[in-house]
């Protein structure tokens, strides 16, 4: 009898800690209700057949050899190279594994192609579960980042995440912002090149004090009992971050006419805007439509907290 295995992984976002998490900052990671499920089924052919699917639409296909995972054919060379590298690296983690049996793998997404809540971290987490290896180690070899996306992929509620040395330390937290019906997230597109911001952060001479302050702010965010408290803690975090970068707040630079609160939240691949708004959802949708931003979600629609 042939068995089919399912491995689900969430997308995720950083609420705090962006670009400093690699320096040891504590970060709040928000797992998303949007993610992907790897469906892995053995086949008789000596091939790895990969399909990425949203609803009934096939987004990407590739065929690989089962020994060194060479690309035989694909509909997207860049995506095929990424999938190949993940699977090949996973095989390298198992010294006794020189080739794979044939498999048909379907990566099923529960979000449309114009939205990316952290696809690559979720894919790495799913492959690591398939191979029964450490997902943080696999992620470190592939993405060479702090690994917070892996923590988000593997949890059903927000987590406090921190690198201790090079090892991840994370704990789930009960984070249910007050009046969450007034909190939204708006998809703002691919994340831009932020190397200049990282360079500015590298120059900071009082990093220990900054990291201590971020930990304190995270505590306020988790325990906030009103929407005003939640906004105030985020504003305090933003002001600290903007002082480091010597630049104005994102909202002041891009949405200065908005009569609510806006803060970017990111993952490795894309950027969303966290928005607090006390008016109607339709008014909010119309505002962002004027800025050519169409994908709007409530907190409860997008953030997983079970």
C-alpha positions as YAML, in Angstrom:
chain: A
units: angstrom
residues:
- id: 1
  name: UNK
  ca: [0.00, 0.00, 0.00]
- id: 2
  name: UNK
  ca: [1.29, 3.46, -0.93]
- id: 3
  name: UNK
  ca: [0.97, 6.21, 1.64]
- id: 4
  name: UNK
  ca: [0.48, 9.92, 1.06]
- id: 5
  name: UNK
  ca: [1.98, 12.30, 3.64]
- id: 6
  name: UNK
  ca: [0.86, 15.86, 4.42]
- id: 7
  name: UNK
  ca: [3.18, 18.50, 5.95]
- id: 8
  name: UNK
  ca: [1.64, 21.91, 6.63]
- id: 9
  name: UNK
  ca: [3.70, 25.06, 7.28]
- id: 10
  name: UNK
  ca: [2.52, 28.61, 8.03]
- id: 11
  name: UNK
  ca: [3.74, 31.81, 6.53]
- id: 12
  name: UNK
  ca: [4.75, 34.41, 9.13]
- id: 13
  name: UNK
  ca: [5.65, 38.04, 9.79]
- id: 14
  name: UNK
  ca: [7.92, 39.96, 12.13]
- id: 15
  name: UNK
  ca: [6.00, 42.47, 14.23]
- id: 16
  name: UNK
  ca: [9.17, 43.64, 16.02]
- id: 17
  name: UNK
  ca: [12.87, 42.90, 15.75]
- id: 18
  name: UNK
  ca: [13.26, 43.33, 12.00]
- id: 19
  name: UNK
  ca: [16.92, 43.46, 10.86]
- id: 20
  name: UNK
  ca: [18.05, 43.34, 14.51]
- id: 21
  name: UNK
  ca: [16.93, 39.75, 15.13]
- id: 22
  name: UNK
  ca: [20.17, 38.61, 13.47]
- id: 23
  name: UNK
  ca: [22.01, 40.61, 16.15]
- id: 24
  name: UNK
  ca: [20.25, 38.84, 18.99]
- id: 25
  name: UNK
  ca: [17.16, 41.04, 19.32]
- id: 26
  name: UNK
  ca: [14.06, 39.42, 20.73]
- id: 27
  name: UNK
  ca: [11.33, 39.49, 18.08]
- id: 28
  name: UNK
  ca: [7.60, 38.89, 17.97]
- id: 29
  name: UNK
  ca: [6.79, 36.47, 15.15]
- id: 30
  name: UNK
  ca: [3.21, 36.31, 13.92]
- id: 31
  name: UNK
  ca: [2.26, 33.02, 12.22]
- id: 32
  name: UNK
  ca: [-0.19, 33.39, 9.36]
- id: 33
  name: UNK
  ca: [-3.34, 31.51, 8.48]
- id: 34
  name: UNK
  ca: [-1.89, 31.57, 4.98]
- id: 35
  name: UNK
  ca: [0.65, 28.87, 4.19]
- id: 36
  name: UNK
  ca: [1.31, 25.74, 2.23]
- id: 37
  name: UNK
  ca: [0.88, 21.99, 2.57]
- id: 38
  name: UNK
  ca: [3.35, 19.57, 1.00]
- id: 39
  name: UNK
  ca: [1.57, 16.43, -0.18]
- id: 40
  name: UNK
  ca: [4.16, 13.74, -0.80]
- id: 41
  name: UNK
  ca: [3.25, 10.50, -2.55]
- id: 42
  name: UNK
  ca: [5.61, 7.70, -3.68]
- id: 43
  name: UNK
  ca: [5.51, 6.80, -7.41]
- id: 44
  name: UNK
  ca: [7.07, 4.00, -9.44]
- id: 45
  name: UNK
  ca: [9.03, 6.26, -11.80]
- id: 46
  name: UNK
  ca: [12.59, 7.25, -10.84]
- id: 47
  name: UNK
  ca: [11.63, 10.93, -10.85]
- id: 48
  name: UNK
  ca: [10.70, 13.70, -8.46]
- id: 49
  name: UNK
  ca: [7.68, 15.48, -9.91]
- id: 50
  name: UNK
  ca: [6.90, 18.82, -8.22]
- id: 51
  name: UNK
  ca: [3.73, 20.88, -8.61]
- id: 52
  name: UNK
  ca: [2.83, 24.13, -6.87]
- id: 53
  name: UNK
  ca: [-0.93, 24.64, -6.81]
- id: 54
  name: UNK
  ca: [-3.45, 27.25, -5.67]
- id: 55
  name: UNK
  ca: [-7.03, 25.98, -5.77]
- id: 56
  name: UNK
  ca: [-7.27, 24.39, -9.25]
- id: 57
  name: UNK
  ca: [-4.49, 26.48, -10.80]
- id: 58
  name: UNK
  ca: [-1.03, 25.00, -11.32]
- id: 59
  name: UNK
  ca: [1.49, 27.76, -10.62]
- id: 60
  name: UNK
  ca: [4.74, 25.90, -11.20]
- id: 61
  name: UNK
  ca: [5.92, 22.44, -12.24]
- id: 62
  name: UNK
  ca: [9.31, 20.78, -12.35]
- id: 63
  name: UNK
  ca: [10.78, 17.33, -12.83]
- id: 64
  name: UNK
  ca: [14.02, 16.31, -11.11]
- id: 65
  name: UNK
  ca: [16.26, 13.27, -11.10]
- id: 66
  name: UNK
  ca: [16.21, 11.21, -7.90]
- id: 67
  name: UNK
  ca: [19.97, 11.03, -7.32]
- id: 68
  name: UNK
  ca: [21.49, 14.53, -7.41]
- id: 69
  name: UNK
  ca: [18.13, 16.23, -7.97]
- id: 70
  name: UNK
  ca: [19.16, 17.58, -11.36]
- id: 71
  name: UNK
  ca: [16.52, 19.70, -13.09]
- id: 72
  name: UNK
  ca: [15.12, 17.78, -16.07]
- id: 73
  name: UNK
  ca: [12.42, 20.29, -16.97]
- id: 74
  name: UNK
  ca: [10.55, 23.16, -15.33]
- id: 75
  name: UNK
  ca: [8.23, 26.07, -15.99]
- id: 76
  name: UNK
  ca: [10.35, 28.48, -13.91]
- id: 77
  name: UNK
  ca: [14.12, 28.03, -13.79]
- id: 78
  name: UNK
  ca: [14.66, 30.19, -10.70]
- id: 79
  name: UNK
  ca: [11.98, 28.43, -8.66]
- id: 80
  name: UNK
  ca: [13.21, 25.02, -9.82]
- id: 81
  name: UNK
  ca: [16.73, 25.90, -8.69]
- id: 82
  name: UNK
  ca: [15.46, 26.87, -5.23]
- id: 83
  name: UNK
  ca: [13.45, 23.64, -4.83]
- id: 84
  name: UNK
  ca: [16.41, 21.60, -6.05]
- id: 85
  name: UNK
  ca: [18.77, 23.28, -3.58]
- id: 86
  name: UNK
  ca: [16.41, 22.66, -0.65]
- id: 87
  name: UNK
  ca: [15.93, 18.97, -1.45]
- id: 88
  name: UNK
  ca: [19.60, 18.41, -2.25]
- id: 89
  name: UNK
  ca: [20.67, 20.08, 1.01]
- id: 90
  name: UNK
  ca: [18.13, 17.99, 2.93]
- id: 91
  name: UNK
  ca: [19.64, 14.85, 1.40]
- id: 92
  name: UNK
  ca: [23.13, 16.00, 2.38]
- id: 93
  name: UNK
  ca: [21.98, 16.18, 6.00]
- id: 94
  name: UNK
  ca: [21.37, 12.43, 5.85]
- id: 95
  name: UNK
  ca: [24.78, 10.99, 5.04]
- id: 96
  name: UNK
  ca: [23.39, 7.55, 4.18]
- id: 97
  name: UNK
  ca: [20.99, 8.95, 1.57]
- id: 98
  name: UNK
  ca: [22.54, 9.11, -1.91]
- id: 99
  name: UNK
  ca: [19.28, 9.01, -3.88]
- id: 100
  name: UNK
  ca: [15.52, 9.19, -3.34]
- id: 101
  name: UNK
  ca: [12.73, 6.90, -4.45]
- id: 102
  name: UNK
  ca: [10.37, 8.46, -6.97]
- id: 103
  name: UNK
  ca: [7.85, 10.89, -5.51]
- id: 104
  name: UNK
  ca: [5.09, 13.19, -6.68]
- id: 105
  name: UNK
  ca: [5.10, 16.31, -4.50]
- id: 106
  name: UNK
  ca: [2.31, 18.86, -4.52]
- id: 107
  name: UNK
  ca: [2.84, 22.17, -2.73]
- id: 108
  name: UNK
  ca: [-0.71, 23.41, -2.15]
- id: 109
  name: UNK
  ca: [-1.12, 27.08, -1.19]
- id: 110
  name: UNK
  ca: [-4.16, 28.51, 0.55]
- id: 111
  name: UNK
  ca: [-3.50, 32.02, -0.76]
- id: 112
  name: UNK
  ca: [-3.50, 33.54, -4.23]
- id: 113
  name: UNK
  ca: [-0.45, 34.32, -6.33]
- id: 114
  name: UNK
  ca: [-0.60, 38.06, -5.56]
- id: 115
  name: UNK
  ca: [0.13, 37.42, -1.89]
- id: 116
  name: UNK
  ca: [3.28, 36.05, -0.25]
- id: 117
  name: UNK
  ca: [3.24, 35.51, 3.52]
- id: 118
  name: UNK
  ca: [6.62, 33.74, 3.61]
- id: 119
  name: UNK
  ca: [6.59, 31.01, 0.97]
- id: 120
  name: UNK
  ca: [10.24, 29.99, 1.10]
- id: 121
  name: UNK
  ca: [10.50, 29.50, 4.84]
- id: 122
  name: UNK
  ca: [7.30, 27.44, 4.75]
- id: 123
  name: UNK
  ca: [8.69, 25.29, 1.93]
- id: 124
  name: UNK
  ca: [11.93, 24.67, 3.83]
- id: 125
  name: UNK
  ca: [10.00, 23.73, 6.97]
- id: 126
  name: UNK
  ca: [7.84, 21.31, 5.00]
- id: 127
  name: UNK
  ca: [10.81, 19.60, 3.33]
- id: 128
  name: UNK
  ca: [12.60, 19.33, 6.68]
- id: 129
  name: UNK
  ca: [9.56, 17.60, 8.18]
- id: 130
  name: UNK
  ca: [9.42, 15.23, 5.21]
- id: 131
  name: UNK
  ca: [13.08, 14.29, 5.71]
- id: 132
  name: UNK
  ca: [12.77, 14.34, 9.52]
- id: 133
  name: UNK
  ca: [15.70, 16.74, 9.93]
- id: 134
  name: UNK
  ca: [16.24, 19.98, 11.88]
- id: 135
  name: UNK
  ca: [14.41, 22.75, 9.96]
- id: 136
  name: UNK
  ca: [16.52, 25.53, 11.49]
- id: 137
  name: UNK
  ca: [19.72, 23.87, 10.34]
- id: 138
  name: UNK
  ca: [18.32, 23.37, 6.83]
- id: 139
  name: UNK
  ca: [17.13, 26.97, 6.73]
- id: 140
  name: UNK
  ca: [20.54, 28.23, 7.85]
- id: 141
  name: UNK
  ca: [22.21, 26.40, 4.96]
- id: 142
  name: UNK
  ca: [19.71, 27.66, 2.37]
- id: 143
  name: UNK
  ca: [18.61, 31.12, 3.48]
- id: 144
  name: UNK
  ca: [21.46, 32.05, 5.83]
- id: 145
  name: UNK
  ca: [19.11, 34.14, 7.96]
- id: 146
  name: UNK
  ca: [18.01, 34.17, 11.60]
- id: 147
  name: UNK
  ca: [15.37, 31.47, 11.13]
- id: 148
  name: UNK
  ca: [12.34, 33.27, 12.56]
- id: 149
  name: UNK
  ca: [10.29, 32.14, 9.54]
- id: 150
  name: UNK
  ca: [10.86, 28.53, 10.59]
- id: 151
  name: UNK
  ca: [9.58, 29.27, 14.09]
- id: 152
  name: UNK
  ca: [6.47, 30.87, 12.58]
- id: 153
  name: UNK
  ca: [5.98, 27.93, 10.22]
- id: 154
  name: UNK
  ca: [5.83, 25.48, 13.09]
- id: 155
  name: UNK
  ca: [3.55, 27.20, 15.61]
- id: 156
  name: UNK
  ca: [-0.16, 27.83, 16.01]
- id: 157
  name: UNK
  ca: [0.21, 31.10, 17.93]
- id: 158
  name: UNK
  ca: [2.58, 34.10, 18.05]
- id: 159
  name: UNK
  ca: [6.06, 33.45, 19.43]
- id: 160
  name: UNK
  ca: [8.83, 35.40, 21.10]
- id: 161
  name: UNK
  ca: [11.93, 34.50, 19.08]
- id: 162
  name: UNK
  ca: [15.60, 35.15, 19.73]
- id: 163
  name: UNK
  ca: [18.95, 33.83, 18.57]
- id: 164
  name: UNK
  ca: [21.13, 32.80, 21.51]
- id: 165
  name: UNK
  ca: [24.52, 32.50, 19.92]
- id: 166
  name: UNK
  ca: [23.55, 30.74, 16.71]
- id: 167
  name: UNK
  ca: [20.75, 28.68, 18.28]
- id: 168
  name: UNK
  ca: [17.05, 29.63, 18.08]
- id: 169
  name: UNK
  ca: [15.14, 30.14, 21.31]
- id: 170
  name: UNK
  ca: [11.41, 30.68, 21.03]
- id: 171
  name: UNK
  ca: [8.27, 30.40, 23.11]
- id: 172
  name: UNK
  ca: [4.59, 30.64, 22.13]
- id: 173
  name: UNK
  ca: [2.71, 33.54, 23.71]
- id: 174
  name: UNK
  ca: [-0.96, 34.37, 24.09]
- id: 175
  name: UNK
  ca: [-1.22, 37.57, 22.10]
- id: 176
  name: UNK
  ca: [-4.75, 38.75, 21.40]
- id: 177
  name: UNK
  ca: [-4.63, 42.49, 20.81]
- id: 178
  name: UNK
  ca: [-7.59, 44.42, 22.24]
- id: 179
  name: UNK
  ca: [-10.15, 45.43, 19.64]
- id: 180
  name: UNK
  ca: [-8.47, 43.21, 17.05]
- id: 181
  name: UNK
  ca: [-11.44, 43.94, 14.79]
- id: 182
  name: UNK
  ca: [-9.84, 47.37, 14.38]
- id: 183
  name: UNK
  ca: [-6.47, 45.92, 13.28]
- id: 184
  name: UNK
  ca: [-5.83, 45.11, 9.62]
- id: 185
  name: UNK
  ca: [-2.96, 43.97, 7.43]
- id: 186
  name: UNK
  ca: [-2.47, 45.21, 3.89]
- id: 187
  name: UNK
  ca: [-0.21, 43.49, 1.38]
- id: 188
  name: UNK
  ca: [2.34, 46.03, 0.14]
- id: 189
  name: UNK
  ca: [4.32, 43.91, -2.32]
- id: 190
  name: UNK
  ca: [7.82, 42.50, -2.58]
- id: 191
  name: UNK
  ca: [10.26, 43.65, 0.03]
- id: 192
  name: UNK
  ca: [12.70, 46.23, -1.33]
- id: 193
  name: UNK
  ca: [16.46, 46.08, -1.01]
- id: 194
  name: UNK
  ca: [17.20, 47.09, 2.57]
- id: 195
  name: UNK
  ca: [20.99, 46.77, 2.59]
- id: 196
  name: UNK
  ca: [21.38, 50.46, 3.40]
- id: 197
  name: UNK
  ca: [19.21, 50.08, 6.50]
- id: 198
  name: UNK
  ca: [21.26, 47.08, 7.62]
- id: 199
  name: UNK
  ca: [24.45, 49.10, 7.16]
- id: 200
  name: UNK
  ca: [23.07, 51.85, 9.39]
- id: 201
  name: UNK
  ca: [22.16, 49.34, 12.08]
- id: 202
  name: UNK
  ca: [25.68, 47.90, 11.92]
- id: 203
  name: UNK
  ca: [27.04, 51.29, 12.99]
- id: 204
  name: UNK
  ca: [25.03, 51.45, 16.21]
- id: 205
  name: UNK
  ca: [27.30, 51.66, 19.25]
- id: 206
  name: UNK
  ca: [24.72, 51.03, 21.99]
- id: 207
  name: UNK
  ca: [23.26, 47.74, 20.78]
- id: 208
  name: UNK
  ca: [22.85, 46.08, 24.24]
- id: 209
  name: UNK
  ca: [20.70, 48.94, 25.52]
- id: 210
  name: UNK
  ca: [18.61, 48.89, 22.34]
- id: 211
  name: UNK
  ca: [18.00, 45.14, 22.54]
- id: 212
  name: UNK
  ca: [17.00, 45.48, 26.19]
- id: 213
  name: UNK
  ca: [14.50, 48.20, 25.29]
- id: 214
  name: UNK
  ca: [12.99, 46.08, 22.50]
- id: 215
  name: UNK
  ca: [12.46, 43.23, 24.97]
- id: 216
  name: UNK
  ca: [10.64, 45.66, 27.27]
- id: 217
  name: UNK
  ca: [8.43, 46.93, 24.42]
- id: 218
  name: UNK
  ca: [7.58, 43.36, 23.40]
- id: 219
  name: UNK
  ca: [6.27, 42.80, 26.92]
- id: 220
  name: UNK
  ca: [4.04, 45.87, 26.63]
- id: 221
  name: UNK
  ca: [2.68, 44.68, 23.27]
- id: 222
  name: UNK
  ca: [1.79, 41.22, 24.53]
- id: 223
  name: UNK
  ca: [0.10, 42.55, 27.68]
- id: 224
  name: UNK
  ca: [-1.62, 45.62, 26.18]
- id: 225
  name: UNK
  ca: [-5.22, 45.98, 27.35]
- id: 226
  name: UNK
  ca: [-6.42, 48.69, 24.97]
- id: 227
  name: UNK
  ca: [-5.91, 49.57, 21.32]
- id: 228
  name: UNK
  ca: [-4.25, 52.82, 22.43]
- id: 229
  name: UNK
  ca: [-1.74, 50.84, 24.54]
- id: 230
  name: UNK
  ca: [-1.01, 48.59, 21.58]
- id: 231
  name: UNK
  ca: [-0.46, 51.55, 19.24]
- id: 232
  name: UNK
  ca: [1.69, 53.37, 21.81]
- id: 233
  name: UNK
  ca: [4.00, 50.38, 22.27]
- id: 234
  name: UNK
  ca: [4.41, 50.00, 18.51]
- id: 235
  name: UNK
  ca: [5.05, 53.72, 18.15]
- id: 236
  name: UNK
  ca: [7.73, 53.55, 20.85]
- id: 237
  name: UNK
  ca: [9.36, 50.67, 19.00]
- id: 238
  name: UNK
  ca: [9.23, 52.57, 15.69]
- id: 239
  name: UNK
  ca: [10.76, 55.69, 17.22]
- id: 240
  name: UNK
  ca: [13.63, 53.64, 18.60]
- id: 241
  name: UNK
  ca: [14.17, 51.99, 15.24]
- id: 242
  name: UNK
  ca: [13.95, 55.27, 13.30]
- id: 243
  name: UNK
  ca: [16.53, 56.89, 15.58]
- id: 244
  name: UNK
  ca: [18.90, 54.05, 14.69]
- id: 245
  name: UNK
  ca: [18.28, 54.61, 10.98]
- id: 246
  name: UNK
  ca: [18.17, 58.40, 11.23]
- id: 247
  name: UNK
  ca: [15.00, 58.57, 9.17]
- id: 248
  name: UNK
  ca: [11.33, 59.44, 9.57]
- id: 249
  name: UNK
  ca: [8.66, 56.92, 10.44]
- id: 250
  name: UNK
  ca: [7.33, 54.88, 7.52]
- id: 251
  name: UNK
  ca: [3.85, 56.36, 7.90]
- id: 252
  name: UNK
  ca: [5.17, 59.93, 7.91]
- id: 253
  name: UNK
  ca: [7.13, 59.23, 4.74]
- id: 254
  name: UNK
  ca: [4.43, 57.36, 2.82]
- id: 255
  name: UNK
  ca: [0.95, 57.83, 4.32]
- id: 256
  name: UNK
  ca: [1.10, 61.12, 6.19]
- id: 257
  name: UNK
  ca: [-2.59, 61.85, 5.50]
- id: 258
  name: UNK
  ca: [-3.84, 58.59, 7.05]
- id: 259
  name: UNK
  ca: [-6.00, 59.21, 10.16]
- id: 260
  name: UNK
  ca: [-4.99, 55.95, 11.87]
- id: 261
  name: UNK
  ca: [-1.77, 54.09, 12.59]
- id: 262
  name: UNK
  ca: [0.45, 52.24, 10.07]
- id: 263
  name: UNK
  ca: [3.57, 50.15, 10.68]
- id: 264
  name: UNK
  ca: [5.34, 47.81, 8.23]
- id: 265
  name: UNK
  ca: [5.57, 44.13, 9.17]
- id: 266
  name: UNK
  ca: [7.83, 41.97, 7.07]
- id: 267
  name: UNK
  ca: [9.04, 38.51, 6.25]
- id: 268
  name: UNK
  ca: [12.00, 37.62, 4.09]
- id: 269
  name: UNK
  ca: [10.04, 37.84, 0.87]
- id: 270
  name: UNK
  ca: [7.43, 40.55, 1.22]
- id: 271
  name: UNK
  ca: [6.03, 43.45, 3.17]
- id: 272
  name: UNK
  ca: [2.64, 43.99, 4.77]
- id: 273
  name: UNK
  ca: [1.31, 47.04, 6.58]
- id: 274
  name: UNK
  ca: [-0.24, 46.64, 10.01]
- id: 275
  name: UNK
  ca: [-3.01, 49.22, 10.27]
- id: 276
  name: UNK
  ca: [-5.24, 50.30, 13.13]
- id: 277
  name: UNK
  ca: [-8.49, 51.87, 11.99]
- id: 278
  name: UNK
  ca: [-11.73, 52.69, 13.80]
- id: 279
  name: UNK
  ca: [-13.83, 53.45, 10.72]
- id: 280
  name: UNK
  ca: [-15.54, 51.05, 8.34]
- id: 281
  name: UNK
  ca: [-13.65, 48.40, 6.43]
- id: 282
  name: UNK
  ca: [-14.99, 49.78, 3.15]
- id: 283
  name: UNK
  ca: [-13.58, 53.24, 3.90]
- id: 284
  name: UNK
  ca: [-10.22, 51.63, 4.66]
- id: 285
  name: UNK
  ca: [-10.33, 49.57, 1.47]
- id: 286
  name: UNK
  ca: [-11.04, 52.69, -0.58]
- id: 287
  name: UNK
  ca: [-8.14, 54.57, 1.03]
- id: 288
  name: UNK
  ca: [-5.57, 51.90, 0.18]
- id: 289
  name: UNK
  ca: [-7.08, 51.35, -3.27]
- id: 290
  name: UNK
  ca: [-6.15, 54.97, -4.01]
- id: 291
  name: UNK
  ca: [-2.58, 53.92, -3.19]
- id: 292
  name: UNK
  ca: [-2.87, 50.88, -5.49]
- id: 293
  name: UNK
  ca: [-2.92, 48.41, -2.59]
- id: 294
  name: UNK
  ca: [-5.78, 45.96, -2.98]
- id: 295
  name: UNK
  ca: [-5.26, 43.02, -0.57]
- id: 296
  name: UNK
  ca: [-6.74, 43.87, 2.83]
- id: 297
  name: UNK
  ca: [-7.20, 41.44, 5.73]
- id: 298
  name: UNK
  ca: [-8.42, 41.76, 9.29]
- id: 299
  name: UNK
  ca: [-6.04, 40.61, 12.06]
- id: 300
  name: UNK
  ca: [-8.17, 37.53, 12.71]
- id: 301
  name: UNK
  ca: [-8.30, 36.63, 9.01]
- id: 302
  name: UNK
  ca: [-4.53, 36.62, 8.59]
- id: 303
  name: UNK
  ca: [-2.91, 35.96, 11.99]
- id: 304
  name: UNK
  ca: [-3.05, 32.47, 13.47]
- id: 305
  name: UNK
  ca: [-3.66, 32.28, 17.23]
- id: 306
  name: UNK
  ca: [-5.16, 28.97, 18.34]
...
